[in-house]
Amino acid sequence: QQQVKQSPQSLIVQKGGIPIINCAYENTAFDYFPWYQQFPGKGPALLIAIRPDVSEKKEGRFTISFNKSAKQFSLHIMDSQPGDSATYFCAAGSGGSNYKLTFGKGTLLTVNP
Amino acid sequence: DSGVTQTPKHLITATGQRVTLRCSPRSGDLSVYWYQQSLDQGLQFLIQYYNGEERAKGNILERFSAQQFPDLHSELNLSSLELGDSALYFCASSLYQVPHNEQFFGPGTRLTVL
């Protein structure tokens, strides 16, 4: 059972475009929603994260929008650059007795020059 | 460089064999996580240790086991290997045991089972 659904699987944009990656979750116990960026041959690295008490968080060109009632969150990349080409993973986590992150299946983003 | 080291980088072995993957967390981090990454399943959480104790389990097969040693390095043991175990295995570490702490991923070990 996949608890975090991510779309699209792949995305191609031109330099300067605003790619949007969407995720939906089912478990209302999730209270931490990070996005990870992974370049080929490397491990994932934390990009930005949000808690459900805010609806939006910006860090540089990266913005997370969070809709608690719809159980959805998305990543927007403003003024995208070829160097942003990577695989992006959303994830969701919760505290409690079973600490873990559940990841989406990833989105391969290609930003053309 | 995340500060997390994993050895070996690549491992090629045969079905039925047993392998051990090693992970050294960032200096000061007490929590270690193991993940399996494959094309069809994405990034799957396997198991977490905190300061030597198992804290959380994910989709880890019974043929797989892990431990964290007093010096905080961790090993993931995979036995009776099958073709389907071919994947990238990542180790991550964080300061504390809750997922709200940033997890720093190592470069991974690519396992190929022939």
Interface residues (C-beta under 8 A of the other chain):
Chain A: D31 Y32 P34 Y36 G41 K42 G43 P44 A45 L46 A49 F89 G93 S94 G95 N98 Y99 K100 L101 T102 F103 G104 K105 G106
Chain B: S2 V4 Y33 Q41 G42 L43 Q44 F45 Q48 R55 A56 K57 G58 F90 A92 Q97 V98 P99 H100 E102 Q103 F104 F105 G106 P107 G108
